[in-house]
C-alpha cells in the first residue's frame, strides 16, 4: 500500500513539474487550471496524510519551478506567493472555518476581482519607481523595469516621498487586445491567443517601445510590510495605494462574513462579463492584517487568503487523432488532435490526454465529439464524450505497444499509469535531453532551439549534449542547413562558446538529474565548488543542504554512479564546460541557520543590501516574526513586527547596532 502511494506521489510531482515548466518557461500550458488544481489538491492531501513521503522538489514546496531568463533575473526580497484555490462554496465555508479556528475571533473579508493578467512587483524609493519585476517562480523573477515604466497606469512618481514595494497585475483590456490582433492580422503576423498571453509577451519585450505601444493597464492590489506605514486593514492598504496615485480596481467589497462573500461572487459571476478586462475568479483576503502571522503561511501560499475560481467554459469539437510523444525520461504522452474550436476567446486544436488510464476512464475514441473546458487559461481539457453523436464504427482506444520514435517495446512500471520507452539510446529521449540542456532555464544557448536541434540530430551533427561543443568543427557543413546563413551560424557558435561561462547551477540543472529543479541546482552550487566535487557527494552530505531530502539525495548519488554520466561530464570538462561556483562564502558563517527579520525604514542600508549581508553570512532574511526568529533589525517607524518581537522576548537591534555587529564580525 505504501509503495502504491509513493508511486502515485512521484507521478503527481513529475506531472505537475512538467506543467510548471510549460507554464513558466514556455508560456504554453498544456492543461487547464482545473486539471492542474485537481492534481495539486490530490498531492497536497497525500502529503498531509503521509508527510514522510514528501518529495523534496514537490511543487507544493515552491510557487513554481521554472521561469524565463530572457531578461536579467532578480531575487525577490519577499517571496511572491500564489494563492490556494476554491472551486465551490463548501470549500469557502471550510476556509472560513480554518480562519475562525486559527484566530478564535470574528474577522471580515475583502473581496477583489482576480484579474487575468501578469503578476508584477514595483519598488519605490523616496516616491520614485526604481525597480519593476515579474513574479517568475515566486523567489526569482525578471527585471522588467524599463517595460513597467511604459505602463501609463503605473505611477512613476508617487504623491508622497515614501519607500515601499507594491504588488499588482499588468493586463490588457479587451478593446486593446482586439486592436493589437487586428493590426497583427493586417501585417500578416501570428495572432495572440488571449489578452493574458499578449500581456505576458508585452512585459517581456527586450525593446521597451514595443511594450509602450501595447498600452498595458495595471491594478495595484497589495503592499509589502503594510504595518510599516501604519496600516492595519487590507481595505486601508487599497485606499493608501489609491492616494499615492496607483490604479485600484473599483469592484472591491468588504464583507462581514463568508455568506456576504458568496453573495458578492454570485453578483460578479454575471457582472464580470460586461467588464473591459478578463477575470477568472475572486480573491478573498482576511481584512485584519495583524492576524496574518497568527493564521500563517505554507511554503507556497498564505493561509489568510484564497482564490475562488469561476466555473469553466465548455465547447464541443471533434477528436481527429491521438498522437504520442516521448519525453527525456522516456515517458510516453498521448495527445489529442482536434478540429479547431473557439473557447473563451481562444482557438484550440490539441490537448494532453495524460495516459492510457485517463483515456480509458473517459472512453475517448478517435472520431468522437468531445466536450472540452477552459478554466481561466488557454489550454483545454477533455471533460467528457458526447455519446449521442458517437458513430457505431468508432473503435475503443488501444494503447501503442512500441515507442513512437525508436519502436522499442514500451514498459509500464508497477503502480504507475505511465508507459515508458526503456531504450536510453532512443532518438526521442536523447533529443529531449539535448533540448533541455540547451534551453533557457538550463545552459541558455541562444539560437539553439528545438527545431534546429532536431535538424542537427537528423543530419548526424550531434548525438548527445557534448556534441554541441563540437559544432564549431562543422561550421562550413552547417551552412548546408536550410535558412541558416554564415552570420546566423556564427552567432549560434558564439552563443555555444559563451555558455561555457555559465554558472554551476545552470550546468547542474542542464544535466537533467531526476528530481533536481532550478532551486535545488542553486542550493547545490552554493555547497559545492564544481561538478566533480558534487559527483563525490554522499547522501548524508546532500541531505544537510536546504530543501534536499532522501529522494533527491539518492537520485543525485545514483546519477553519478552511472559510468555513462561520469563519461559525459568528463568530456564536457575536456571541452571547456567546467563552471565554478560563483558563491563566495564567509568561512565563519556567523549567522548560519539564523532567521533574521528587517522592519521599519533603514537609513544607511537599503533592504536589499541588508538582506545580502545576512545571506552572505549564512542567515535567512524572513518576512515575519515568530519564536524561531533569532533577532530583529529595526529602522524608523517600525510597526507590529517590533511589537511582536518584544512580546516574544526576541533580541532587537537598531540599524546602527547591526552595522557595528557586522563590522566586528568582518574584522
JOMOWO-V984443 format. One record per residue. SS is DSSP state (h for helix, s for strand, l for the rest). BURIAL is # if it has 9 or more other ideal C-beta (glycine too) atoms within 8 Angstrom, else .. D_FIRST is the distance of its C-alpha to the first C-alpha in Angstrom with 1 decimal. Layout:
SS,BURIAL,D_FIRST
SS,BURIAL,D_FIRST
This chain:
l,.,0.0
h,.,3.8
h,.,5.4
h,.,5.1
h,#,6.4
h,#,8.6
h,#,10.0
h,#,10.7
h,#,12.5
h,#,14.3
h,#,15.5
h,#,16.7
h,#,18.5
h,#,20.1
h,#,21.2
h,#,22.6
h,#,24.4
h,#,26.0
h,#,27.2
h,#,28.5
h,#,30.4
h,#,31.9
h,#,32.9
h,#,34.3
l,#,35.8
l,.,36.7
l,.,37.5
l,.,36.0
l,#,32.7
l,.,31.1
l,#,29.2
l,#,30.4
h,#,29.9
h,#,28.0
h,#,25.3
h,#,25.1
h,#,24.9
h,.,22.2
h,#,19.9
h,#,21.0
h,.,20.3
h,#,16.6
h,#,16.2
h,#,18.2
h,.,16.1
h,#,12.8
h,#,15.0
h,.,16.5
h,.,13.4
l,#,11.9
h,.,15.3
h,.,14.4
h,#,12.7
l,#,15.8
l,#,17.4
l,#,21.1
l,#,22.8
l,#,20.8
h,#,23.4
h,#,22.7
h,#,24.5
l,#,27.6
l,#,29.8
l,#,29.8
l,#,29.4
l,#,32.5
l,#,36.1
l,#,39.3
l,#,41.6
l,.,44.7
l,#,46.4
l,.,46.5
s,#,43.4
s,#,43.6
s,.,41.3
l,#,41.2
l,#,42.5
l,.,40.2
l,.,37.0
l,#,37.2
l,#,34.0
s,.,32.7
l,#,31.9
l,.,28.9
s,#,29.4
s,#,29.7
l,.,30.1
l,.,31.2
h,.,33.2
h,.,30.4
h,#,28.9
h,#,32.4
h,#,32.7
h,.,29.4
h,#,30.9
h,#,34.0
h,.,32.3
h,#,30.6
h,#,34.1
h,#,35.7
h,.,33.2
h,#,33.6
h,#,37.4
l,.,38.4
l,.,41.3
l,.,42.5
l,#,42.1
l,#,43.6
s,#,42.0
s,#,43.6
s,#,42.7
s,#,43.5
s,#,43.1
s,#,40.4
s,#,42.6
l,#,41.2
l,#,42.6
s,#,41.9
s,#,41.2
s,#,43.9
s,#,45.1
s,#,48.8
s,#,50.4
s,#,53.9
s,.,56.3
l,.,59.4
l,#,58.9
s,#,58.6
s,#,55.7
s,.,54.7
s,#,51.2
s,#,49.0
s,#,45.4
s,#,42.5
l,#,39.1
l,#,37.5
l,#,34.0
l,#,35.0
l,#,35.9
s,#,38.3
s,#,40.4
s,#,43.5
s,#,47.0
l,#,48.7
h,#,51.7
h,.,54.3
h,#,52.6
h,#,52.0
l,#,55.7
l,#,56.3
l,#,54.6
l,.,57.5
l,.,55.6
l,#,54.3
l,.,57.0
l,.,58.1
s,.,60.4
l,#,59.4
l,.,61.9
l,.,61.3
l,.,61.1
l,#,57.6
l,.,54.8
s,#,51.3
s,#,48.3
s,#,47.6
s,#,44.6
s,#,45.2
s,#,44.6
s,#,46.7
s,#,47.1
l,#,49.3
l,#,51.1
h,#,51.0
h,.,54.7
h,#,54.4
h,#,51.5
h,.,53.6
h,.,56.6
h,#,54.6
h,#,53.2
h,.,56.7
h,.,58.2
h,#,55.6
h,#,56.1
h,.,59.9
l,.,59.4
l,.,57.1
l,.,54.1
l,.,50.4
l,.,49.6
l,#,47.1
l,.,44.1
l,#,44.4
h,#,45.9
h,#,42.9
h,#,42.7
h,#,46.5
h,#,46.4
h,#,43.8
h,#,46.0
h,#,49.1
h,#,47.8
l,#,46.8
l,#,50.2
l,.,51.9
l,.,55.2
h,#,55.5
h,.,58.3
h,#,55.8
h,#,53.7
h,.,57.0
h,.,57.8
h,#,54.4
l,.,55.5
l,#,52.2
s,#,51.8
s,#,50.1
s,#,48.8
s,#,48.2
s,#,45.5
s,#,44.9
s,#,46.4
l,#,44.8
l,#,45.8
h,#,47.8
h,#,48.6
h,#,50.9
h,#,53.1
l,.,53.4
l,#,51.0
l,.,48.9
s,#,47.6
h,#,46.0
h,#,48.8
h,#,51.3
h,#,49.6
h,#,50.2
h,.,53.8
h,#,54.3
h,#,53.1
h,#,55.3
h,.,58.3
h,#,57.7
l,.,58.0
l,#,54.4
l,#,53.6
l,#,51.4
l,#,49.9
l,.,52.0
l,#,49.4
l,#,48.1
s,.,47.8
s,#,47.2
s,#,45.3
l,.,45.6
l,#,42.2
h,#,39.2
h,.,41.1
h,#,43.8
h,#,41.2
h,#,40.0
h,#,43.7
h,#,44.2
h,#,41.3
h,.,42.7
h,.,46.1
h,#,45.2
h,#,42.9
h,.,46.3
h,#,48.6
h,#,46.5
h,.,47.6
h,.,51.2
l,#,50.5
l,.,51.6
l,#,48.3
l,#,44.7
s,#,42.2
s,#,38.6
s,#,37.9
s,#,39.0
s,#,38.3
s,#,38.2
s,#,39.0
s,#,39.8
l,#,43.6
s,#,44.1
h,#,43.5
h,#,43.7
h,#,40.4
h,#,38.4
h,#,37.6
h,.,36.8
h,#,34.3
l,#,32.9
s,.,31.1
l,.,27.8
l,.,28.1
l,#,28.4
s,#,30.1
s,#,32.5
l,#,31.3
l,#,34.8
s,#,34.9
s,#,33.1
s,#,34.0
s,#,34.2
s,#,34.0
l,#,36.4
l,.,35.1
l,#,34.8
s,#,37.8
s,#,37.4
s,#,39.2
s,#,39.3
s,#,39.9
s,#,39.6
s,#,36.9
s,.,39.0
s,.,36.5
s,#,33.1
s,.,33.3
s,#,30.8
s,#,30.7
s,#,29.1
l,#,28.2
l,#,28.8
l,.,25.3
l,#,25.7
s,#,23.6
s,#,25.4
s,#,26.1
s,#,27.9
s,#,30.7
s,#,32.8
s,#,36.6
s,#,38.4
s,.,41.9
s,.,42.8
s,#,42.7
s,.,43.8
s,#,41.3
l,.,42.1
l,.,44.7
s,#,42.7
s,.,43.0
s,#,39.7
s,.,39.2
s,.,35.7
s,#,32.1
s,#,28.8
l,#,26.6
l,#,23.4
l,#,21.9
h,#,22.1
h,.,19.5
h,#,21.6
h,#,24.8
h,.,23.7
h,.,22.3
h,#,25.7
l,#,27.6
l,#,29.7
l,#,32.5
l,#,35.2
l,#,38.3
l,#,36.6
s,#,37.9
s,#,35.1
s,#,34.9
s,#,34.1
s,#,33.9
s,#,34.8
l,#,33.7
l,#,36.0
l,#,35.7
l,#,37.2
l,#,34.3
l,#,33.3
s,#,30.2
s,#,30.3
s,#,29.6
s,.,30.4
s,#,32.8
l,#,36.2
h,.,36.0
h,.,39.6
h,.,40.8
l,#,38.7
l,.,40.9
l,.,40.1
l,.,40.5
l,#,37.4
l,.,34.8
l,.,31.0
l,#,29.3
l,.,28.3
l,.,26.4
l,#,28.6
l,.,27.8
s,.,29.8
l,#,30.1
l,#,32.8
l,#,34.5
l,#,34.4
l,.,33.4
l,#,30.8
s,.,28.2
s,#,25.1
s,.,21.6
s,.,18.3
l,.,15.4
l,.,12.1
l,.,9.9
l,#,13.0
l,.,15.8
l,#,18.6
s,#,21.0
s,#,22.7
s,#,26.0
l,#,25.6
l,#,29.3
l,.,30.0
l,.,33.7
l,#,33.0
h,#,35.7
h,#,33.5
h,#,31.2
h,#,34.2
h,#,36.0
h,#,33.3
h,#,33.1
h,#,36.9
h,#,37.0
h,#,34.5
h,#,36.5
h,#,39.8
l,#,38.5
l,.,39.8
l,#,36.8
l,#,36.9
l,#,40.2
l,#,42.0
l,#,44.4
l,.,46.7
l,#,47.7
l,#,45.1
l,.,43.0
h,.,40.6
h,.,43.5
h,#,45.6
h,#,42.8
h,#,42.1
h,#,45.9
h,#,46.0
h,#,43.2
h,.,44.7
l,.,48.1
l,.,46.8
l,#,47.6
l,#,44.1
l,.,41.3
l,#,39.1
h,#,39.5
h,#,42.1
h,#,44.4
h,#,44.8
h,#,47.0
h,#,49.1
h,#,50.0
h,#,53.3
h,.,54.4
h,#,54.3
h,#,56.1
h,.,58.8
h,.,56.4
h,#,54.2
l,#,57.3
l,.,56.8
l,#,53.7
l,.,54.5
l,.,55.5
l,#,55.2
l,.,58.6
h,.,59.7
h,.,59.2
h,#,55.6
h,#,54.6
h,#,56.3
h,#,54.4
h,#,51.0
h,#,52.1
h,.,53.1
h,#,49.8
h,#,48.0
h,.,50.3
h,.,49.7
h,#,45.9
l,#,46.6
l,.,47.5
l,#,44.1
l,#,42.3
h,#,39.7
h,#,36.9
h,#,37.7
h,#,37.5
h,#,34.1
h,#,32.7
h,#,34.6
l,#,33.0
l,#,29.7
l,#,27.4
l,.,23.9
l,#,22.8
l,#,26.4
l,#,28.2
h,#,31.7
h,#,31.2
h,#,29.5
h,#,32.2
h,#,34.8
h,#,33.3
h,#,33.2
h,#,36.8
h,.,37.9
h,.,36.6
l,#,37.7
l,.,41.3
l,#,40.5
h,#,37.9
h,.,38.7
h,#,38.0
h,#,34.6
h,#,33.9
l,.,34.4
l,#,32.2
l,.,29.6
h,#,26.1
h,.,27.4
h,.,30.4
h,#,28.4
h,#,26.1
l,.,29.4
l,#,30.2
l,.,29.7
l,#,26.6
l,#,25.2
l,#,21.9
h,.,19.8
h,#,18.5
h,#,22.0
h,#,23.8
h,#,22.0
h,#,22.6
h,#,26.3
h,#,26.7
h,.,25.2
h,#,27.5
h,#,30.6
h,.,29.7
l,.,30.3
h,.,34.0
h,.,34.4
h,#,33.5
h,#,35.9
h,.,38.5
h,#,38.1
h,#,38.5
h,.,41.5
h,#,43.1
h,#,42.6
h,#,44.3
h,.,47.2
l,#,47.7
l,.,48.1
l,#,44.6
l,.,43.9
l,#,43.7
l,.,44.0
l,#,42.3
l,.,44.6
l,.,43.3
l,.,46.0
l,.,44.6
l,#,46.7
l,.,46.4
l,.,46.6
l,#,44.1
l,.,45.5
l,#,43.2
l,.,40.0
l,.,37.0
l,#,39.4
s,#,38.9
s,#,42.4
s,#,43.5
s,#,46.6
s,#,48.4
l,#,51.9
s,.,54.3
l,#,54.9
l,.,58.5
l,.,58.4
l,#,55.0
l,.,53.0
h,#,49.4
h,.,48.3
h,.,50.5
h,#,49.2
h,#,45.6
h,.,46.3
h,#,48.0
h,#,45.0
h,#,42.5
h,#,44.9
l,#,45.0
l,#,41.2
l,#,40.7
s,.,38.9
s,#,40.9
s,#,39.1
l,.,40.1
l,#,39.5
l,#,40.6
l,#,38.1
l,.,38.0
l,.,36.6
l,#,39.7
l,#,42.0
s,#,45.2
s,#,46.6
s,#,49.4
s,#,51.7
l,#,54.3
s,.,56.8
l,#,55.8
l,#,52.5
l,#,50.7
h,.,47.9
h,#,46.0
h,#,49.0
h,.,48.9
h,#,45.2
h,#,45.9
h,#,48.8
h,.,46.8
h,#,44.1
l,.,46.7
l,#,45.6
s,.,48.2
s,#,50.2
s,#,52.2
s,#,54.9
h,#,55.0
h,.,58.0
h,.,56.2
h,#,53.2
h,#,55.5
h,.,57.3
h,#,54.1
h,#,53.2
h,.,56.7
h,.,56.4
h,#,53.1
h,.,54.4
l,.,57.6
